[in-house]
Amino acid sequence: MQFIINGLITGLLYSLLAIGFALVYNTTKVFHIAAAGIYVFAAYMFWWLSGYMPLCLAGGISLLLSMGLNYSIDLLVYQPLKRKKASNNIALVSSIGVMTIIVNLLALFFGNEPKSVSSTFNAVYDVGLFSLSQPQLIQVGCSLVLIIGFIVFFLRSQTGLKIKAISEDELLFAGLGYNSRRIRAFAFLLGGFFIAAASCLNVVEVGMDVNMGMNVLITAIVAMIIGGTGKIEACVLGGLTLGLIQSLVLIHFSTSWQNAITFILLLAFLFIRPQGLAGYKQRTV
């Protein structure tokens, strides 16, 4: 039971990061590898600011800074490439370059040593057959509020419908008179928010280092694919599934098998059900 609970909590964090990545990918079709840099940036801003102010305020400012950085990447890198009609492969390489720059700048200013956020949330609560720490309770509470709020917003609001529309066909969306640049900007801002939220919630419990972003992002991308690439809300299903399977693997194998299981699961879905758990087959035109 403890492994199941831990897996579901980890899956919630994967879901947040997968939503942040999917917002950018589905809206712009750019494989936003720089999200790994945003993830690390948010963690280090949270750690640094927490030394001068309460954790809640440090987390809020980290979210705002990460949103601004994510949008700046689009403004300064992706949009100029789009105006030059560069291919998505060039945007991908540029995104990797941006991630590398962010990570190395953070290492330059803060060092390569692992760090942890000082916290007074150290209590552990026994709940029947399993235990929950205070950081885990915070992760569950915040993740559920953010995920439920996002799903309601995405499925019910006009902006959510516009994000779905631009994901289907940006040219048609712009041709109908809608402002595609505004929706694109909103997707990057909201994506940065979810990426930073996943990072801050994670490092409260496990700490951080400058090289953690890429591994977590790859797992979140796999969660997005498992859930269903065309549906942003399906990231939650993919994240919970992947987190649960990874946790159950620890019962019989070591932690080194977690990444292997992640990619085995990815290959299985690509061969058997490429549209994901909640996705649907799309006709190629």
Residue frames as qw, qx, qy, qz and C-alpha x, y, z in Angstrom:
[[0.000, 0.884, 0.467, 0.000, 0.00, 0.00, 0.00],
 [0.315, -0.772, 0.097, 0.543, 2.84, 2.40, 0.82],
 [0.376, -0.118, 0.602, 0.695, 4.38, 1.85, -2.62],
 [0.181, 0.622, 0.682, 0.339, 1.00, 2.49, -4.28],
 [0.140, -0.927, -0.275, 0.214, 0.47, 5.74, -2.38],
 [0.375, -0.593, 0.315, 0.639, 4.01, 6.92, -3.12],
 [0.366, 0.148, 0.691, 0.605, 3.54, 6.08, -6.79],
 [0.101, 0.790, 0.578, 0.179, 0.29, 8.00, -7.05],
 [0.232, -0.886, -0.055, 0.398, 1.85, 11.07, -5.41],
 [0.382, -0.354, 0.523, 0.675, 4.79, 10.90, -7.80],
 [0.299, 0.430, 0.735, 0.430, 2.31, 10.48, -10.64],
 [0.012, 0.914, 0.378, -0.147, 0.56, 13.72, -9.65],
 [0.254, -0.748, 0.261, 0.555, 3.88, 15.58, -9.96],
 [0.371, -0.003, 0.725, 0.580, 4.55, 13.92, -13.33],
 [0.225, 0.705, 0.659, 0.135, 1.07, 15.05, -14.40],
 [0.071, -0.914, -0.103, 0.386, 1.80, 18.70, -13.57],
 [0.269, -0.536, 0.522, 0.607, 5.04, 18.68, -15.55],
 [0.344, 0.234, 0.811, 0.411, 3.42, 16.79, -18.44],
 [0.171, 0.848, 0.493, -0.090, 0.62, 19.38, -18.59],
 [0.133, -0.841, 0.158, 0.501, 3.19, 22.18, -18.73],
 [0.295, -0.278, 0.714, 0.571, 5.07, 20.49, -21.55],
 [0.306, 0.441, 0.812, 0.229, 1.91, 19.50, -23.45],
 [0.131, 0.867, 0.306, -0.372, 0.53, 23.06, -23.37],
 [0.023, -0.719, 0.417, 0.555, 3.54, 24.25, -25.35],
 [0.263, -0.136, 0.869, 0.396, 3.91, 21.18, -27.56],
 [0.307, 0.537, 0.785, 0.033, 0.24, 20.89, -28.57],
 [0.153, 0.885, 0.223, -0.378, -0.09, 24.63, -29.18],
 [0.108, 0.839, -0.381, -0.374, 3.13, 25.28, -31.10],
 [0.963, 0.264, -0.043, 0.034, 4.28, 21.76, -32.16],
 [0.254, 0.726, -0.552, 0.321, 7.71, 22.67, -30.72],
 [0.851, -0.227, -0.440, 0.178, 9.36, 19.91, -28.71],
 [0.154, -0.887, 0.156, -0.407, 10.07, 22.17, -25.76],
 [0.811, -0.039, -0.433, 0.392, 13.19, 20.53, -24.26],
 [0.148, 0.452, -0.299, 0.827, 14.00, 23.88, -22.63],
 [0.670, -0.566, -0.172, -0.449, 11.24, 22.95, -20.15],
 [0.849, -0.200, -0.346, 0.344, 13.93, 20.92, -18.34],
 [0.375, 0.239, -0.219, 0.868, 15.85, 24.16, -17.84],
 [0.378, -0.535, -0.085, -0.751, 12.70, 25.89, -16.58],
 [0.839, -0.405, -0.354, -0.082, 12.21, 23.02, -14.12],
 [0.709, -0.096, -0.311, 0.626, 15.72, 23.44, -12.71],
 [0.112, 0.403, -0.042, 0.907, 15.45, 27.26, -12.75],
 [0.558, -0.585, -0.214, -0.548, 12.23, 27.17, -10.69],
 [0.847, -0.360, -0.340, 0.192, 13.80, 24.82, -8.13],
 [0.584, 0.029, -0.217, 0.782, 16.88, 27.00, -7.66],
 [0.109, -0.491, -0.047, -0.863, 14.89, 30.22, -7.45],
 [0.717, -0.552, -0.290, -0.312, 12.67, 28.56, -4.83],
 [0.813, -0.238, -0.300, 0.438, 15.72, 27.38, -2.87],
 [0.391, 0.223, -0.120, 0.885, 17.47, 30.76, -3.09],
 [0.268, -0.522, -0.119, -0.801, 14.43, 32.87, -2.20],
 [0.750, -0.499, -0.417, -0.123, 13.43, 30.57, 0.66],
 [0.630, -0.105, -0.368, 0.675, 16.53, 31.77, 2.50],
 [0.097, 0.101, -0.097, 0.985, 15.11, 35.31, 2.65],
 [0.506, -0.093, -0.011, -0.858, 11.34, 34.86, 2.92],
 [0.681, -0.013, 0.615, -0.396, 8.60, 32.35, 3.82],
 [0.366, -0.023, 0.868, 0.336, 8.28, 29.27, 1.63],
 [0.393, 0.669, 0.626, -0.079, 4.87, 30.22, 0.23],
 [0.168, 0.916, -0.053, -0.361, 6.10, 33.64, -0.91],
 [0.223, -0.528, 0.701, 0.424, 9.31, 32.14, -2.32],
 [0.437, 0.227, 0.850, 0.186, 7.26, 29.59, -4.24],
 [0.350, 0.816, 0.414, -0.200, 4.93, 32.26, -5.64],
 [0.063, 0.854, -0.315, -0.408, 7.79, 34.41, -6.87],
 [0.345, -0.280, 0.827, 0.344, 9.50, 31.36, -8.37],
 [0.478, 0.505, 0.718, 0.029, 6.32, 30.57, -10.30],
 [0.276, 0.916, 0.126, -0.263, 6.15, 34.11, -11.70],
 [0.122, -0.715, 0.564, 0.395, 9.84, 34.14, -12.67],
 [0.428, -0.033, 0.867, 0.252, 9.50, 30.76, -14.38],
 [0.457, 0.701, 0.539, -0.091, 6.43, 31.90, -16.30],
 [0.157, 0.919, -0.149, -0.328, 8.34, 34.95, -17.50],
 [0.251, -0.513, 0.740, 0.356, 11.37, 32.88, -18.52],
 [0.511, 0.251, 0.813, 0.124, 9.23, 30.35, -20.39],
 [0.401, 0.843, 0.330, -0.137, 7.49, 33.13, -22.32],
 [0.037, -0.850, 0.372, 0.372, 10.84, 34.84, -23.02],
 [0.454, -0.194, 0.802, 0.338, 12.13, 31.67, -24.66],
 [0.479, 0.591, 0.640, 0.107, 9.22, 31.76, -27.07],
 [0.162, 0.957, 0.102, -0.218, 9.63, 35.49, -27.68],
 [0.099, -0.824, 0.478, 0.288, 13.39, 35.43, -28.24],
 [0.280, -0.303, 0.872, 0.261, 13.96, 31.98, -29.77],
 [0.416, 0.315, 0.851, 0.053, 10.90, 30.18, -31.12],
 [0.367, 0.812, 0.341, -0.298, 9.04, 33.11, -32.67],
 [0.092, 0.760, -0.439, -0.471, 12.08, 34.43, -34.63],
 [0.254, -0.167, 0.911, 0.280, 12.65, 30.90, -35.92],
 [0.418, 0.535, 0.723, -0.127, 9.01, 30.66, -36.91],
 [0.287, 0.855, 0.028, -0.431, 9.21, 33.97, -38.83],
 [0.037, 0.611, -0.683, -0.398, 12.21, 32.59, -40.71],
 [0.887, 0.183, -0.164, -0.392, 10.15, 29.45, -41.49],
 [0.052, 0.485, -0.862, 0.135, 12.69, 27.25, -39.74],
 [0.679, -0.114, -0.684, -0.241, 11.79, 23.58, -39.35],
 [0.744, -0.604, -0.004, -0.285, 10.73, 22.01, -36.08],
 [0.903, -0.032, -0.183, 0.388, 14.06, 20.16, -35.99],
 [0.351, 0.468, -0.196, 0.787, 15.91, 23.48, -35.82],
 [0.453, -0.643, 0.056, -0.615, 13.57, 24.62, -33.04],
 [0.928, -0.338, -0.155, 0.005, 14.31, 21.37, -31.19],
 [0.734, 0.158, -0.217, 0.624, 18.08, 21.88, -31.41],
 [0.030, 0.580, -0.124, 0.805, 17.64, 25.50, -30.31],
 [0.696, -0.588, -0.077, -0.405, 15.55, 24.34, -27.36],
 [0.910, -0.181, -0.203, 0.313, 18.29, 21.95, -26.28],
 [0.472, 0.371, -0.169, 0.782, 20.75, 24.83, -26.52],
 [0.306, -0.652, 0.031, -0.693, 18.55, 27.05, -24.35],
 [0.866, -0.467, -0.143, -0.106, 18.27, 24.32, -21.73],
 [0.815, 0.044, -0.203, 0.541, 22.05, 23.88, -21.70],
 [0.187, 0.529, -0.129, 0.818, 22.58, 27.63, -21.24],
 [0.558, -0.639, -0.034, -0.528, 20.10, 27.83, -18.35],
 [0.926, -0.330, -0.158, 0.094, 21.56, 24.82, -16.54],
 [0.708, 0.168, -0.182, 0.661, 25.15, 26.01, -16.92],
 [0.027, -0.617, 0.092, -0.781, 24.31, 29.53, -15.74],
 [0.729, -0.593, -0.051, -0.337, 22.64, 28.08, -12.65],
 [0.915, -0.149, -0.153, 0.341, 25.69, 25.90, -12.01],
 [0.454, 0.450, -0.146, 0.755, 27.94, 28.94, -12.45],
 [0.234, -0.621, 0.109, -0.740, 26.04, 31.05, -9.90],
 [0.739, -0.474, 0.170, -0.449, 24.98, 28.39, -7.38],
 [0.188, -0.481, 0.855, -0.046, 27.45, 25.53, -7.88],
 [0.583, 0.113, -0.716, -0.367, 26.98, 21.86, -8.82],
 [0.035, 0.072, -0.894, 0.442, 26.46, 20.53, -5.31],
 [0.316, -0.506, -0.762, -0.253, 23.09, 19.01, -4.40],
 [0.097, -0.188, 0.314, -0.926, 20.89, 21.34, -2.36],
 [0.231, -0.492, -0.839, 0.001, 17.76, 21.06, -0.27],
 [0.210, -0.611, -0.133, -0.752, 15.08, 23.52, 0.79],
 [0.092, 0.038, -0.738, 0.667, 15.04, 24.12, 4.54],
 [0.512, -0.380, -0.445, -0.630, 11.61, 23.20, 5.80],
 [0.296, -0.249, 0.659, -0.645, 9.82, 22.84, 9.13],
 [0.842, 0.059, -0.064, -0.533, 7.40, 20.33, 7.56],
 [0.203, 0.423, -0.881, 0.066, 8.93, 17.19, 9.01],
 [0.597, -0.088, 0.605, -0.520, 6.00, 15.43, 10.66],
 [0.276, 0.074, -0.886, -0.364, 4.86, 11.99, 9.48],
 [0.639, -0.050, 0.295, -0.708, 1.28, 10.78, 9.84],
 [0.108, -0.020, 0.991, 0.081, 0.23, 7.13, 9.99],
 [0.617, 0.170, -0.020, -0.768, -2.96, 6.49, 8.02],
 [0.948, 0.086, 0.122, -0.282, -3.96, 2.85, 8.36],
 [0.940, 0.047, 0.220, 0.257, -1.66, 0.74, 6.18],
 [0.604, 0.458, 0.052, 0.649, 0.54, 3.60, 5.01],
 [0.376, -0.641, -0.196, 0.640, 2.25, 6.78, 6.18],
 [0.369, 0.787, 0.245, 0.428, 2.29, 10.29, 4.74],
 [0.468, -0.223, -0.176, 0.837, 4.83, 13.01, 5.44],
 [0.088, 0.764, 0.273, -0.577, 3.89, 16.68, 5.57],
 [0.029, 0.455, -0.501, -0.735, 5.65, 17.41, 2.23],
 [0.043, 0.166, 0.919, 0.354, 3.62, 14.60, 0.64],
 [0.080, 0.675, 0.672, -0.294, 0.38, 16.05, 2.02],
 [0.066, 0.701, -0.072, -0.706, 1.33, 19.42, 0.55],
 [0.028, -0.223, 0.759, 0.611, 2.13, 17.76, -2.79],
 [0.077, 0.400, 0.906, 0.114, -1.21, 15.95, -2.87],
 [0.066, 0.743, 0.481, -0.460, -3.26, 18.99, -1.86],
 [0.054, 0.655, -0.240, -0.715, -1.61, 21.45, -4.22],
 [0.069, -0.124, 0.837, 0.528, -1.48, 19.00, -7.13],
 [0.125, 0.496, 0.860, 0.010, -5.14, 18.08, -6.87],
 [0.101, 0.782, 0.284, -0.545, -6.22, 21.72, -6.68],
 [0.025, 0.564, -0.456, -0.689, -4.09, 22.65, -9.71],
 [0.087, 0.015, 0.912, 0.400, -5.09, 19.61, -11.79],
 [0.139, 0.606, 0.772, -0.130, -8.82, 19.87, -11.07],
 [0.082, 0.777, 0.109, -0.615, -8.74, 23.63, -11.65],
 [0.023, -0.412, 0.621, 0.666, -6.91, 23.15, -14.95],
 [0.130, 0.231, 0.928, 0.263, -9.29, 20.46, -16.21],
 [0.138, 0.740, 0.584, -0.304, -12.34, 22.59, -15.41],
 [0.036, 0.739, -0.154, -0.655, -10.70, 25.64, -17.03],
 [0.106, -0.287, 0.761, 0.573, -9.52, 23.72, -20.08],
 [0.091, 0.315, 0.916, 0.229, -12.83, 22.00, -20.79],
 [0.010, 0.747, 0.634, -0.201, -15.24, 24.79, -19.82],
 [0.086, -0.749, -0.019, 0.657, -13.66, 28.18, -20.57],
 [0.593, 0.796, 0.043, -0.113, -13.44, 29.98, -23.91],
 [0.032, 0.804, -0.587, -0.085, -9.66, 30.21, -23.58],
 [0.559, -0.229, 0.797, -0.007, -9.43, 26.46, -23.03],
 [0.729, 0.510, 0.451, -0.071, -11.49, 25.84, -26.15],
 [0.382, 0.891, -0.220, -0.107, -9.21, 28.20, -28.10],
 [0.260, -0.610, 0.744, 0.080, -6.14, 26.29, -26.93],
 [0.674, 0.119, 0.729, -0.005, -7.75, 23.06, -28.18],
 [0.613, 0.751, 0.214, -0.120, -8.62, 24.75, -31.47],
 [0.194, 0.869, -0.440, -0.113, -5.14, 26.13, -32.12],
 [0.483, -0.382, 0.786, 0.051, -3.72, 22.70, -31.27],
 [0.724, 0.372, 0.580, -0.025, -5.80, 21.19, -34.07],
 [0.551, 0.517, 0.363, 0.545, -5.04, 23.77, -36.80],
 [0.297, -0.543, -0.128, 0.774, -3.25, 27.06, -36.12],
 [0.098, 0.010, 0.469, 0.877, -3.67, 28.35, -39.69],
 [0.223, -0.544, -0.703, -0.400, -7.42, 27.78, -39.65],
 [0.384, -0.659, -0.487, 0.426, -7.63, 29.30, -36.17],
 [0.218, -0.409, 0.076, 0.883, -5.89, 32.49, -37.36],
 [0.013, 0.176, 0.636, 0.752, -7.88, 32.48, -40.60],
 [0.245, -0.654, -0.704, -0.132, -11.12, 32.65, -38.63],
 [0.042, -0.800, -0.037, -0.597, -9.97, 35.93, -37.12],
 [0.742, -0.657, -0.113, 0.074, -8.72, 34.77, -33.73],
 [0.038, 0.879, -0.450, 0.155, -5.50, 36.11, -32.21],
 [0.947, 0.027, -0.294, 0.130, -3.18, 33.11, -32.33],
 [0.401, 0.467, -0.459, 0.641, -0.24, 35.05, -30.85],
 [0.426, -0.510, 0.309, -0.681, -2.22, 35.83, -27.70],
 [0.951, -0.192, -0.007, -0.242, -3.20, 32.18, -27.20],
 [0.802, 0.308, -0.365, 0.359, 0.37, 31.10, -27.88],
 [0.090, 0.544, -0.450, 0.702, 1.67, 33.55, -25.26],
 [0.686, -0.414, 0.213, -0.559, -0.92, 32.32, -22.76],
 [0.978, 0.016, -0.205, -0.025, 0.09, 28.70, -23.39],
 [0.592, 0.382, -0.455, 0.544, 3.74, 29.48, -22.64],
 [0.209, -0.513, 0.389, -0.736, 2.86, 31.41, -19.49],
 [0.843, -0.276, 0.117, -0.446, 0.55, 28.68, -18.22],
 [0.915, 0.189, -0.327, 0.143, 3.03, 25.99, -19.24],
 [0.325, 0.483, -0.512, 0.632, 5.76, 27.74, -17.25],
 [0.526, -0.460, 0.290, -0.653, 3.44, 27.86, -14.25],
 [0.964, -0.135, -0.011, -0.230, 2.81, 24.10, -14.26],
 [0.764, 0.349, -0.407, 0.359, 6.46, 23.24, -14.88],
 [0.078, 0.511, -0.483, 0.707, 7.52, 25.43, -11.95],
 [0.712, -0.388, 0.172, -0.560, 4.74, 24.10, -9.71],
 [0.977, 0.015, -0.214, 0.008, 5.91, 20.51, -10.30],
 [0.570, 0.423, -0.442, 0.548, 9.50, 21.53, -9.56],
 [0.178, -0.525, 0.398, -0.731, 8.79, 23.44, -6.34],
 [0.845, -0.300, 0.085, -0.435, 6.53, 20.73, -4.95],
 [0.935, 0.143, -0.296, 0.137, 9.11, 18.05, -5.72],
 [0.478, 0.447, -0.463, 0.599, 12.18, 19.74, -4.24],
 [0.487, -0.606, 0.241, -0.581, 10.46, 20.41, -0.91],
 [0.934, -0.269, 0.164, -0.169, 10.80, 16.69, -0.27],
 [0.949, 0.077, 0.128, 0.278, 13.78, 15.37, -2.26],
 [0.383, -0.651, 0.277, 0.594, 16.11, 18.33, -2.88],
 [0.607, 0.785, 0.060, -0.105, 17.74, 19.29, -6.16],
 [0.530, -0.390, 0.425, 0.621, 20.79, 19.42, -8.39],
 [0.231, 0.596, -0.247, -0.728, 21.47, 21.14, -11.70],
 [0.158, 0.224, -0.849, -0.452, 21.25, 17.93, -13.73],
 [0.320, 0.213, 0.853, -0.354, 17.84, 16.74, -12.52],
 [0.452, 0.449, 0.072, -0.767, 15.69, 18.43, -15.16],
 [0.419, 0.340, -0.658, -0.525, 16.21, 16.27, -18.24],
 [0.118, -0.018, -0.990, 0.079, 15.50, 12.95, -16.54],
 [0.239, 0.405, 0.655, -0.592, 12.25, 14.22, -15.01],
 [0.416, 0.484, -0.147, -0.756, 11.17, 15.88, -18.28],
 [0.301, 0.204, -0.853, -0.374, 11.67, 12.68, -20.27],
 [0.009, 0.234, 0.932, -0.275, 9.47, 10.84, -17.78],
 [0.302, 0.509, 0.365, -0.719, 6.79, 13.54, -18.10],
 [0.380, 0.405, -0.490, -0.672, 6.93, 13.34, -21.90],
 [0.195, -0.005, -0.973, -0.122, 6.41, 9.58, -21.67],
 [0.139, 0.389, 0.738, -0.534, 3.44, 10.26, -19.37],
 [0.370, 0.492, -0.039, -0.787, 2.00, 12.63, -21.98],
 [0.365, 0.262, -0.753, -0.482, 2.36, 10.00, -24.72],
 [0.086, -0.142, -0.974, 0.157, 0.85, 7.27, -22.55],
 [0.234, 0.446, 0.536, -0.678, -2.10, 9.45, -21.63],
 [0.483, 0.660, 0.552, 0.165, -2.77, 10.58, -25.19],
 [0.434, -0.067, 0.149, 0.886, -0.73, 13.12, -27.12],
 [0.003, -0.460, -0.439, -0.771, -3.68, 15.03, -28.57],
 [0.485, -0.737, -0.378, -0.280, -5.39, 15.55, -25.20],
 [0.137, 0.569, -0.477, 0.656, -3.71, 17.79, -22.64],
 [0.642, -0.448, 0.264, -0.563, -6.05, 16.67, -19.85],
 [0.975, 0.014, -0.212, -0.058, -5.02, 13.03, -20.50],
 [0.358, 0.569, -0.580, 0.460, -1.57, 13.85, -19.09],
 [0.513, -0.458, 0.465, -0.558, -3.06, 13.22, -15.65],
 [0.972, 0.002, 0.092, -0.217, -3.99, 9.65, -16.56],
 [0.777, 0.462, -0.338, 0.263, -0.56, 9.05, -18.09],
 [0.050, 0.638, -0.533, 0.553, 1.27, 10.58, -15.12],
 [0.698, -0.367, 0.403, -0.465, -0.63, 8.53, -12.53],
 [0.982, 0.167, -0.044, -0.074, -0.16, 5.33, -14.54],
 [0.629, 0.540, -0.413, 0.377, 3.57, 5.87, -14.96],
 [0.175, -0.610, 0.522, -0.570, 4.14, 6.92, -11.35],
 [0.849, -0.246, 0.280, -0.375, 2.27, 3.87, -10.08],
 [0.950, 0.266, -0.139, 0.082, 4.14, 1.42, -12.32],
 [0.387, 0.632, -0.480, 0.470, 7.52, 2.95, -11.44],
 [0.413, -0.540, 0.492, -0.543, 6.76, 2.65, -7.75],
 [0.947, -0.094, 0.176, -0.251, 5.60, -0.96, -8.00],
 [0.767, 0.487, -0.370, 0.194, 8.82, -1.83, -9.84],
 [0.002, -0.658, 0.577, -0.484, 10.74, -0.92, -6.66],
 [0.832, -0.329, 0.274, -0.353, 9.10, -3.83, -4.82],
 [0.971, 0.055, 0.207, 0.107, 11.04, -6.39, -6.87],
 [0.712, 0.418, 0.022, 0.564, 13.86, -4.39, -8.50],
 [0.438, -0.387, -0.154, 0.796, 16.24, -1.55, -7.68],
 [0.163, 0.815, 0.176, -0.527, 15.73, 2.14, -8.51],
 [0.127, -0.437, 0.601, 0.656, 18.03, 1.78, -11.53],
 [0.222, 0.273, 0.891, 0.288, 15.22, -0.15, -13.25],
 [0.216, 0.682, 0.458, -0.528, 12.78, 2.76, -13.11],
 [0.205, 0.626, -0.329, -0.677, 14.09, 4.45, -16.26],
 [0.012, -0.127, 0.921, 0.368, 14.25, 1.12, -18.09],
 [0.179, 0.470, 0.847, -0.173, 10.62, 0.36, -17.23],
 [0.212, 0.690, 0.147, -0.676, 9.64, 3.86, -18.36],
 [0.230, 0.504, -0.556, -0.620, 11.04, 3.31, -21.85],
 [0.064, 0.079, 0.985, 0.138, 9.79, -0.26, -22.08],
 [0.234, 0.593, 0.657, -0.402, 6.31, 1.08, -21.35],
 [0.229, 0.667, -0.152, -0.692, 6.78, 3.82, -23.95],
 [0.102, 0.285, -0.821, -0.485, 7.80, 1.32, -26.64],
 [0.148, 0.295, 0.940, -0.085, 4.87, -0.92, -25.76],
 [0.278, 0.692, 0.420, -0.517, 2.41, 1.93, -26.21],
 [0.177, 0.600, -0.406, -0.666, 4.03, 3.13, -29.43],
 [0.077, 0.131, -0.920, -0.361, 3.66, -0.34, -30.94],
 [0.010, -0.369, -0.926, 0.081, 0.32, -1.40, -29.46],
 [0.007, -0.848, -0.529, 0.034, -1.62, 1.80, -28.81],
 [0.457, 0.156, 0.037, 0.875, 0.23, 4.85, -30.19],
 [0.165, -0.659, -0.267, -0.684, -2.73, 7.16, -29.50],
 [0.014, -0.279, 0.613, -0.739, -2.35, 6.55, -25.75],
 [0.019, 0.270, 0.899, -0.344, -4.88, 5.50, -23.13],
 [0.226, 0.662, 0.503, -0.508, -7.36, 8.33, -23.71],
 [0.059, 0.454, -0.409, -0.789, -6.34, 9.35, -27.21],
 [0.742, 0.468, 0.412, -0.246, -7.96, 8.54, -30.51],
 [0.612, 0.071, 0.539, 0.575, -6.68, 7.57, -33.92],
 [0.189, 0.754, 0.000, -0.629, -6.25, 10.53, -36.24],
 [0.766, 0.516, 0.344, 0.165, -6.55, 10.41, -39.97],
 [0.413, -0.426, 0.321, 0.739, -3.44, 11.55, -41.83],
 [0.500, 0.810, 0.250, -0.177, -4.20, 14.01, -44.64]]
